[in-house]
């Protein structure tokens, strides 16, 4: 009689997954060619050997974060409660990526925060604070830390935020995401090597998304580390989802002259009026227009 288990997916690479059930790690594959499993998914597995199994079913997800381009979508993580976008004083970060990640979080119903890392680089601090101020003005908390120069203060800042929550860290390469993970999860490097061996990823040790349990912060506390990426496509978001994912549009929705207003160039548009009055920044409205254009290009 084959044994069945319920497990959490803790790492993914291609079609290979690593699940964890009661502290035991299981190498898993999906039935057929389906690869719609995400890190953070709760799955039902049929064991084929003591440490291997086949994923039969994915439990219904509370949330799903993913990005997409013209041709396909890429699942980032499931069942998240919050997303932390890591930016730094140096190297420079792109506002486009930050804004897209915030839109993705809003659309998925996930709370979003910014972590401003490397605040010990004082020369660039004032300028970087200015750059993150518009996000803080929209209501997204900005937490200032320095993972390498001030590790104790960084832990004191982040631990209360991570307690009892399922979080993901995302950001461009070079923002210090790995330093933050290593600080929060001291055994991360060893775990990564073990997973790399289990998933047979060879040299590509940093190209997979990985979930770490934060047991000291509560039974359900976990943090997901995703590979650094430079682009965050949101081709899957519909027009209605997009306008609602820009939090600053909310007071003006439903007040345009035309009920099907796209907020691009229509007469008597409440959103465009708010842009003219400086209540909505031009940078964010331009991103909205760009995302609207992208969502009309999908081929899948």
C-alpha positions as CSV (number, residue, x, y, z in Angstrom):
1,X,0.0,0.0,0.0
2,X,1.6,3.3,-1.1
3,X,1.8,5.9,1.7
4,X,0.3,9.4,1.3
5,X,1.6,12.5,2.9
6,X,0.7,16.2,3.1
7,X,3.7,18.4,2.7
8,X,4.8,22.0,2.0
9,X,6.9,22.7,-1.1
10,X,10.1,24.3,0.1
11,X,12.1,24.5,-3.1
12,X,11.6,24.3,-6.9
13,X,13.9,24.0,-9.8
14,X,12.4,23.2,-13.2
15,X,10.1,20.3,-12.8
16,X,11.8,19.1,-9.6
17,X,10.4,20.0,-6.3
18,X,11.5,19.5,-2.7
19,X,8.7,19.1,-0.1
20,X,8.9,18.9,3.6
21,X,6.5,16.8,5.8
22,X,7.1,16.5,9.6
23,X,10.7,17.6,9.2
24,X,11.4,15.1,6.5
25,X,12.5,16.2,3.0
26,X,10.9,14.5,0.0
27,X,12.0,14.8,-3.7
28,X,8.9,15.2,-5.8
29,X,7.7,15.3,-9.3
30,X,4.3,16.2,-10.8
31,X,2.1,13.8,-12.7
32,X,2.5,14.3,-16.5
33,X,3.9,17.6,-17.8
34,X,2.1,19.9,-15.4
35,X,4.5,22.3,-13.6
36,X,1.9,24.5,-11.9
37,X,3.4,23.9,-8.4
38,X,4.8,26.9,-6.4
39,X,7.0,27.2,-3.4
40,X,4.8,27.5,-0.4
41,X,2.1,25.2,-1.8
42,X,0.5,22.7,0.5
43,X,0.4,19.4,-1.5
44,X,-0.7,15.8,-1.2
45,X,2.0,13.3,-2.1
46,X,2.0,9.6,-2.8
47,X,5.4,8.2,-1.8
48,X,7.2,6.1,-4.3
49,X,10.1,5.4,-2.0
50,X,11.0,6.6,1.6
51,X,12.2,10.0,0.4
52,X,10.5,10.4,-3.0
53,X,7.0,11.0,-4.2
54,X,4.5,12.2,-6.8
55,X,2.4,15.3,-6.2
56,X,-1.3,14.3,-6.6
57,X,-3.0,17.5,-5.6
58,X,-2.4,21.1,-4.6
59,X,-4.5,22.4,-1.7
60,X,-6.4,25.6,-2.5
61,X,-4.1,28.6,-2.2
62,X,-4.8,31.6,-0.1
63,X,-2.6,33.8,-2.3
64,X,-0.5,33.3,-5.4
65,X,2.3,35.7,-6.5
66,X,3.5,35.4,-10.1
67,X,5.0,37.3,-12.9
68,X,4.5,36.8,-16.6
69,X,5.7,37.9,-20.0
70,X,4.0,37.8,-23.4
71,X,4.3,34.0,-23.6
72,X,4.1,32.4,-20.2
73,X,3.7,33.0,-16.5
74,X,6.2,32.1,-13.8
75,X,4.9,31.2,-10.3
76,X,6.9,32.9,-7.6
77,X,5.2,31.6,-4.4
78,X,1.9,30.5,-2.9
79,X,0.2,31.2,0.4
80,X,2.1,34.4,1.2
81,X,0.9,37.0,3.6
82,X,3.5,39.6,2.9
83,X,6.1,40.7,0.4
84,X,9.3,42.6,1.1
85,X,11.0,44.5,-1.7
86,X,14.7,44.9,-0.9
87,X,16.3,48.1,-2.2
88,X,19.6,49.6,-1.3
89,X,21.6,52.8,-1.2
90,X,24.0,51.2,-3.7
91,X,23.9,49.9,-6.4
92,X,21.0,51.9,-7.7
93,X,17.6,50.2,-7.9
94,X,15.0,50.7,-10.6
95,X,11.7,52.2,-9.7
96,X,10.0,50.2,-12.4
97,X,10.7,46.9,-10.7
98,X,9.7,48.3,-7.3
99,X,6.4,49.6,-8.6
100,X,5.6,46.4,-10.5
101,X,6.2,44.3,-7.4
102,X,3.9,46.6,-5.5
103,X,1.2,46.2,-8.1
104,X,1.7,42.4,-8.2
105,X,1.3,42.3,-4.4
106,X,-1.9,44.4,-4.5
107,X,-3.4,42.3,-7.2
108,X,-2.6,39.1,-5.2
109,X,-3.9,40.5,-1.9
110,X,-0.5,40.4,-0.2
111,X,0.7,43.1,2.1
112,X,3.8,44.9,0.8
113,X,6.8,46.6,2.5
114,X,10.1,48.0,1.4
115,X,13.4,47.2,3.1
116,X,16.0,49.9,2.5
117,X,19.3,48.1,3.1
118,X,22.9,49.4,3.5
119,X,21.8,52.6,5.3
120,X,25.4,52.7,6.6
121,X,26.4,54.1,3.1
122,X,25.7,57.6,4.3
123,X,26.7,59.4,1.1
124,X,23.8,57.9,-0.8
125,X,21.3,57.7,2.1
126,X,19.5,61.1,1.7
127,X,19.1,60.6,-2.1
128,X,17.8,57.0,-1.6
129,X,15.4,58.1,1.1
130,X,14.0,60.7,-1.3
131,X,13.5,57.9,-3.9
132,X,11.5,55.7,-1.5
133,X,9.5,58.5,-0.1
134,X,6.7,58.3,-2.8
135,X,6.1,54.6,-1.8
136,X,5.9,55.5,1.9
137,X,3.4,58.3,0.9
138,X,1.2,55.6,-0.7
139,X,1.2,53.8,2.6
140,X,3.9,51.1,2.0
141,X,6.1,50.9,5.1
142,X,9.8,51.4,4.6
143,X,12.2,49.7,7.0
144,X,15.7,50.9,7.2
145,X,18.4,48.3,7.9
146,X,22.0,47.5,7.3
147,X,22.5,43.7,7.2
148,X,26.3,43.7,7.3
149,X,27.1,46.8,9.3
150,X,24.3,46.6,11.9
151,X,23.2,43.0,12.1
152,X,21.6,43.2,15.6
153,X,19.5,46.3,14.8
154,X,18.5,44.7,11.5
155,X,17.3,41.5,13.3
156,X,15.5,43.7,15.9
157,X,13.7,45.6,13.0
158,X,12.7,42.6,10.9
159,X,11.9,39.8,13.4
160,X,8.7,41.4,14.7
161,X,7.5,42.0,11.1
162,X,8.2,38.3,10.1
163,X,6.6,36.8,13.2
164,X,3.7,34.4,12.4
165,X,3.7,35.5,8.7
166,X,4.6,33.9,5.4
167,X,6.9,36.3,3.7
168,X,8.9,36.6,0.5
169,X,12.0,38.7,-0.2
170,X,12.4,40.0,-3.7
171,X,14.7,42.5,-5.3
172,X,17.3,43.0,-8.0
173,X,20.7,41.5,-7.6
174,X,23.2,43.4,-5.5
175,X,20.6,44.8,-3.0
176,X,21.9,42.5,-0.2
177,X,19.0,40.1,-0.2
178,X,21.4,37.1,0.5
179,X,22.9,39.0,3.5
180,X,19.5,39.5,5.0
181,X,18.5,35.8,4.5
182,X,21.8,34.6,6.0
183,X,21.2,36.9,9.0
184,X,17.7,35.6,9.5
185,X,18.4,32.0,8.7
186,X,22.0,31.2,9.8
187,X,21.9,27.7,8.3
188,X,20.7,29.0,4.9
189,X,24.0,28.3,3.1
190,X,24.1,24.7,4.3
191,X,20.4,24.2,3.4
192,X,21.0,25.6,0.0
193,X,23.8,23.1,-0.7
194,X,21.7,20.2,0.5
195,X,18.8,21.3,-1.7
196,X,21.0,21.8,-4.6
197,X,22.2,18.2,-4.3
198,X,18.7,16.9,-3.7
199,X,17.3,18.8,-6.8
200,X,20.4,17.9,-8.8
201,X,20.8,21.5,-9.9
202,X,24.5,21.2,-10.4
203,X,26.2,24.6,-10.3
204,X,22.9,26.6,-10.4
205,X,22.7,26.9,-6.7
206,X,21.1,30.4,-6.7
207,X,18.5,29.9,-9.4
208,X,15.8,28.4,-7.3
209,X,13.2,29.8,-5.0
210,X,13.5,28.5,-1.4
211,X,11.3,28.5,1.7
212,X,12.9,28.6,5.2
213,X,10.8,28.0,8.3
214,X,11.4,30.6,11.1
215,X,10.3,28.4,13.9
216,X,11.4,30.8,16.6
217,X,9.0,33.4,15.2
218,X,5.9,31.1,15.4
219,X,4.8,27.8,14.0
220,X,3.6,29.3,10.7
221,X,6.4,31.8,10.2
222,X,8.4,31.3,7.1
223,X,10.5,33.4,4.6
224,X,10.9,32.7,0.9
225,X,14.0,33.8,-0.9
226,X,13.6,34.2,-4.6
227,X,16.4,34.7,-7.2
228,X,17.3,38.3,-8.1
229,X,15.6,39.4,-11.2
230,X,15.7,42.5,-13.3
231,X,12.2,42.3,-14.8
232,X,8.8,41.8,-13.4
233,X,6.2,41.3,-16.2
234,X,2.6,41.6,-15.3
235,X,1.0,40.6,-18.6
236,X,-1.6,38.5,-16.7
237,X,-3.4,41.4,-15.0
238,X,-6.6,42.5,-16.6
239,X,-7.7,46.1,-17.0
240,X,-10.0,45.9,-13.9
241,X,-7.3,44.3,-11.8
242,X,-4.7,46.9,-12.8
243,X,-6.7,50.0,-11.9
244,X,-7.5,48.5,-8.5
245,X,-3.8,47.5,-7.9
246,X,-2.8,51.2,-7.9
247,X,-3.8,52.1,-4.4
248,X,-3.8,55.9,-5.1
249,X,-6.4,55.5,-7.9
250,X,-9.0,54.2,-5.5
251,X,-10.6,57.5,-4.4
252,X,-11.2,58.4,-8.1
253,X,-12.5,55.1,-9.5
254,X,-16.2,55.4,-10.5
255,X,-16.0,59.2,-10.8
256,X,-15.0,59.4,-14.4
257,X,-17.5,60.6,-17.1
258,X,-17.5,57.2,-18.8
259,X,-18.1,54.0,-16.8
260,X,-15.6,52.1,-19.0
261,X,-12.9,54.8,-18.8
262,X,-9.4,53.4,-19.2
263,X,-7.7,56.5,-17.6
264,X,-5.4,57.1,-20.5
265,X,-6.7,60.1,-22.5
266,X,-10.5,60.0,-22.0
267,X,-12.3,63.4,-21.4
268,X,-13.4,64.2,-17.8
269,X,-11.4,61.3,-16.3
270,X,-11.1,61.6,-12.6
271,X,-7.8,59.7,-12.5
272,X,-6.2,62.0,-15.1
273,X,-7.5,65.1,-13.3
274,X,-5.7,63.7,-10.1
275,X,-2.5,63.3,-12.1
276,X,-2.7,66.9,-13.3
277,X,-3.3,68.1,-9.7
278,X,-0.3,66.2,-8.5
279,X,-2.4,63.8,-6.3
280,X,-1.1,60.8,-8.4
281,X,2.5,60.9,-9.6
282,X,3.2,60.9,-13.3
283,X,5.7,58.0,-12.8
284,X,3.0,55.7,-11.4
285,X,0.4,56.7,-14.0
286,X,3.0,56.1,-16.8
287,X,3.6,52.6,-15.4
288,X,-0.2,52.0,-15.3
289,X,-0.4,52.9,-19.0
290,X,2.6,50.7,-19.8
291,X,1.0,47.7,-17.9
292,X,-2.3,48.3,-19.7
293,X,-0.4,48.1,-23.0
294,X,1.4,44.9,-21.9
295,X,-1.8,43.2,-20.8
296,X,-3.2,43.6,-24.3
297,X,-0.2,41.8,-25.8
298,X,-0.5,38.3,-24.2
299,X,-0.2,35.3,-26.4
300,X,-1.2,32.6,-23.9
